[in-house]
Each structure stands twice: as C-alpha cells, then as structure tokens.
Amino acid sequence: MKRLILILVLVLTVGLIYVGNVYSGSDEEMASKLWSKLQSDNYTANWKTWPGKGTMYKGTKPHGAFLSTYLNKEAYAGIEKKEKELPYGSIIVKENYMPDKKLGAVTVMSRVKDYNPDAGDWFWVKFAPDGKPMTMEKDGKTMNLAGKVPGCIGCHQASSGGIKFIMTQ
C-alpha cells in the first residue's frame, strides 16, 4: 500500500511539474510549447469561434484582410459571462488571412499568471503558418514577436470594448 501511495505521489508530482513548465522558460520556449498545445488540442476543430463572428470575417490592420478567431474554454467562458478580464489560462488564437484568403500568420494571446502584470499577464506571439515565431525589423534591430511584444501590448492596452486587452467585439 505504501508503495502504491509513493508511486501515485511521484506521478502527480511529475504531472504538476510538466503543467507548470508549459508556461515557463524563455519566450521562445513558451511559444514553442504554446504552438504544440494548439496542435494537440486541434483548436480549429475543438475550440469555439468568437461569438457572432464565425470564420473568415473581414479583418482590420495589423492582422489580416480576413480573420478567424478561436477561443479555448476558459476564454469562451469569460466572454460568455461578460467578465471585465478573461481568466488565467485563457487562450485566443487569431488566424490572419491575406486578401487571397491564404493564411499569413497566426497571432495568439495567452493569459499566464504573473507573466507580465503591467500588461494584464498576457503572453503574445505571432506565428508563421508553419508554427515558427516570427520576427520584424525595427530601428535596425530584429525583434522577436513572442513574449512581451510592444506592438501587441500598445494596441491592446487601448481596448475599449469592455474586456481589458481584448479588441475583437
């Protein structure tokens, strides 16, 4: 019996360490783990779209000409309850399509406790369609578009639709 309890404690401990590590490490590691989670969840088939939007709705800059926005269960529940802030664990995936309806990028925001309190604890990443985090050139420097991305934070801080840091309404 003691051996069974020891094995159970060990399994639970390893499981908790794994869950804790999903959102730990460098921004690049976190982005990679997040992409893997999106793929294993098969978000396009299993997550709900933004209420009232469906897929391939008309987009706005800086995203795409057409957008599809998916919400995990935590984000969807927060929106349904009309919360002022989405709960921790919320993930929002926005597929950004070009005018020819070809996928150009996948932008993701994931709310991670204590990640960045000054920006609502949101982790931001812009993925290429193949799942690699993208970069951009600014002032002669290459900026990674994963983590505390100034452009994402600056725009989303100005949200006025009723949910902090959320622009889609």
Contacts in CASP RR format, 6 or more apart in sequence:
PFRMAT RR
TARGET T0000
AUTHOR 0000-0000-0000
METHOD contacts of the structure
MODEL  1
MKRLILILVLVLTVGLIYVGNVYSGSDEEMASKLWSKLQSDNYTANWKTW
PGKGTMYKGTKPHGAFLSTYLNKEAYAGIEKKEKELPYGSIIVKENYMPD
KKLGAVTVMSRVKDYNPDAGDWFWVKFAPDGKPMTMEKDGKTMNLAGKVP
GCIGCHQASSGGIKFIMTQ
21 33 0 8 1.000
22 33 0 8 1.000
22 34 0 8 1.000
22 37 0 8 1.000
23 30 0 8 1.000
23 33 0 8 1.000
23 110 0 8 1.000
23 112 0 8 1.000
23 115 0 8 1.000
23 123 0 8 1.000
24 30 0 8 1.000
27 123 0 8 1.000
27 125 0 8 1.000
27 144 0 8 1.000
27 146 0 8 1.000
27 147 0 8 1.000
27 148 0 8 1.000
28 133 0 8 1.000
28 144 0 8 1.000
28 146 0 8 1.000
30 112 0 8 1.000
30 123 0 8 1.000
30 125 0 8 1.000
30 146 0 8 1.000
30 147 0 8 1.000
31 125 0 8 1.000
31 127 0 8 1.000
31 133 0 8 1.000
31 146 0 8 1.000
31 147 0 8 1.000
32 133 0 8 1.000
34 91 0 8 1.000
34 108 0 8 1.000
34 110 0 8 1.000
34 123 0 8 1.000
34 125 0 8 1.000
35 127 0 8 1.000
35 131 0 8 1.000
37 91 0 8 1.000
38 91 0 8 1.000
38 93 0 8 1.000
38 106 0 8 1.000
38 108 0 8 1.000
41 47 0 8 1.000
41 72 0 8 1.000
43 70 0 8 1.000
43 72 0 8 1.000
43 93 0 8 1.000
44 68 0 8 1.000
44 70 0 8 1.000
47 70 0 8 1.000
47 71 0 8 1.000
47 72 0 8 1.000
47 73 0 8 1.000
47 76 0 8 1.000
47 93 0 8 1.000
48 70 0 8 1.000
48 71 0 8 1.000
48 76 0 8 1.000
49 55 0 8 1.000
49 68 0 8 1.000
49 69 0 8 1.000
49 70 0 8 1.000
49 71 0 8 1.000
50 69 0 8 1.000
50 70 0 8 1.000
50 71 0 8 1.000
50 79 0 8 1.000
50 168 0 8 1.000
51 76 0 8 1.000
51 79 0 8 1.000
51 80 0 8 1.000
53 67 0 8 1.000
53 69 0 8 1.000
53 168 0 8 1.000
54 68 0 8 1.000
55 68 0 8 1.000
56 66 0 8 1.000
56 67 0 8 1.000
56 68 0 8 1.000
56 97 0 8 1.000
56 101 0 8 1.000
57 66 0 8 1.000
57 67 0 8 1.000
57 68 0 8 1.000
58 65 0 8 1.000
58 66 0 8 1.000
58 67 0 8 1.000
59 65 0 8 1.000
59 66 0 8 1.000
59 67 0 8 1.000
62 155 0 8 1.000
63 94 0 8 1.000
63 96 0 8 1.000
63 105 0 8 1.000
63 107 0 8 1.000
64 96 0 8 1.000
64 97 0 8 1.000
64 98 0 8 1.000
64 104 0 8 1.000
65 97 0 8 1.000
65 98 0 8 1.000
65 99 0 8 1.000
65 101 0 8 1.000
66 97 0 8 1.000
66 98 0 8 1.000
66 99 0 8 1.000
66 101 0 8 1.000
67 94 0 8 1.000
67 95 0 8 1.000
67 96 0 8 1.000
67 97 0 8 1.000
68 94 0 8 1.000
68 95 0 8 1.000
68 97 0 8 1.000
69 92 0 8 1.000
69 93 0 8 1.000
69 94 0 8 1.000
69 95 0 8 1.000
69 168 0 8 1.000
70 92 0 8 1.000
70 93 0 8 1.000
70 94 0 8 1.000
70 95 0 8 1.000
71 79 0 8 1.000
71 90 0 8 1.000
71 91 0 8 1.000
71 92 0 8 1.000
71 93 0 8 1.000
72 89 0 8 1.000
72 90 0 8 1.000
72 91 0 8 1.000
72 92 0 8 1.000
74 86 0 8 1.000
74 87 0 8 1.000
74 88 0 8 1.000
74 89 0 8 1.000
74 90 0 8 1.000
74 91 0 8 1.000
75 86 0 8 1.000
75 87 0 8 1.000
75 89 0 8 1.000
75 90 0 8 1.000
75 91 0 8 1.000
75 92 0 8 1.000
77 87 0 8 1.000
78 86 0 8 1.000
78 87 0 8 1.000
78 90 0 8 1.000
79 86 0 8 1.000
79 163 0 8 1.000
83 163 0 8 1.000
84 162 0 8 1.000
84 163 0 8 1.000
84 164 0 8 1.000
85 120 0 8 1.000
85 163 0 8 1.000
85 164 0 8 1.000
85 165 0 8 1.000
86 92 0 8 1.000
86 111 0 8 1.000
86 163 0 8 1.000
86 166 0 8 1.000
87 111 0 8 1.000
88 111 0 8 1.000
88 112 0 8 1.000
88 113 0 8 1.000
88 121 0 8 1.000
89 110 0 8 1.000
89 111 0 8 1.000
89 112 0 8 1.000
90 110 0 8 1.000
90 111 0 8 1.000
91 108 0 8 1.000
91 109 0 8 1.000
91 110 0 8 1.000
91 111 0 8 1.000
92 108 0 8 1.000
92 109 0 8 1.000
92 110 0 8 1.000
92 166 0 8 1.000
92 168 0 8 1.000
93 106 0 8 1.000
93 107 0 8 1.000
93 108 0 8 1.000
94 106 0 8 1.000
94 107 0 8 1.000
94 108 0 8 1.000
94 168 0 8 1.000
95 103 0 8 1.000
95 106 0 8 1.000
96 103 0 8 1.000
96 104 0 8 1.000
96 105 0 8 1.000
96 106 0 8 1.000
96 107 0 8 1.000
97 103 0 8 1.000
97 104 0 8 1.000
98 104 0 8 1.000
103 129 0 8 1.000
104 128 0 8 1.000
104 129 0 8 1.000
105 126 0 8 1.000
105 127 0 8 1.000
105 128 0 8 1.000
105 129 0 8 1.000
105 134 0 8 1.000
106 126 0 8 1.000
106 127 0 8 1.000
106 128 0 8 1.000
106 129 0 8 1.000
106 131 0 8 1.000
107 124 0 8 1.000
107 125 0 8 1.000
107 126 0 8 1.000
107 127 0 8 1.000
107 152 0 8 1.000
108 124 0 8 1.000
108 125 0 8 1.000
108 126 0 8 1.000
108 127 0 8 1.000
109 122 0 8 1.000
109 123 0 8 1.000
109 124 0 8 1.000
109 152 0 8 1.000
109 156 0 8 1.000
109 165 0 8 1.000
110 122 0 8 1.000
110 123 0 8 1.000
110 125 0 8 1.000
111 120 0 8 1.000
111 121 0 8 1.000
111 122 0 8 1.000
111 123 0 8 1.000
112 121 0 8 1.000
112 122 0 8 1.000
112 123 0 8 1.000
113 121 0 8 1.000
114 121 0 8 1.000
115 121 0 8 1.000
115 122 0 8 1.000
115 123 0 8 1.000
116 122 0 8 1.000
116 123 0 8 1.000
116 147 0 8 1.000
116 148 0 8 1.000
119 148 0 8 1.000
119 153 0 8 1.000
119 156 0 8 1.000
119 157 0 8 1.000
119 165 0 8 1.000
120 164 0 8 1.000
120 165 0 8 1.000
122 152 0 8 1.000
122 153 0 8 1.000
122 156 0 8 1.000
122 165 0 8 1.000
123 146 0 8 1.000
123 147 0 8 1.000
124 145 0 8 1.000
124 146 0 8 1.000
124 147 0 8 1.000
124 148 0 8 1.000
124 149 0 8 1.000
124 152 0 8 1.000
124 153 0 8 1.000
125 133 0 8 1.000
125 145 0 8 1.000
125 146 0 8 1.000
125 147 0 8 1.000
125 149 0 8 1.000
126 133 0 8 1.000
126 134 0 8 1.000
126 145 0 8 1.000
126 146 0 8 1.000
126 149 0 8 1.000
126 152 0 8 1.000
127 133 0 8 1.000
127 134 0 8 1.000
128 134 0 8 1.000
133 144 0 8 1.000
133 145 0 8 1.000
133 146 0 8 1.000
134 145 0 8 1.000
135 142 0 8 1.000
135 143 0 8 1.000
135 144 0 8 1.000
135 145 0 8 1.000
136 142 0 8 1.000
136 143 0 8 1.000
136 145 0 8 1.000
137 143 0 8 1.000
143 149 0 8 1.000
143 150 0 8 1.000
145 152 0 8 1.000
155 167 0 8 1.000
156 165 0 8 1.000
156 166 0 8 1.000
156 167 0 8 1.000
157 165 0 8 1.000
159 165 0 8 1.000
159 166 0 8 1.000
159 167 0 8 1.000
161 167 0 8 1.000
161 169 0 8 1.000
162 169 0 8 1.000
END
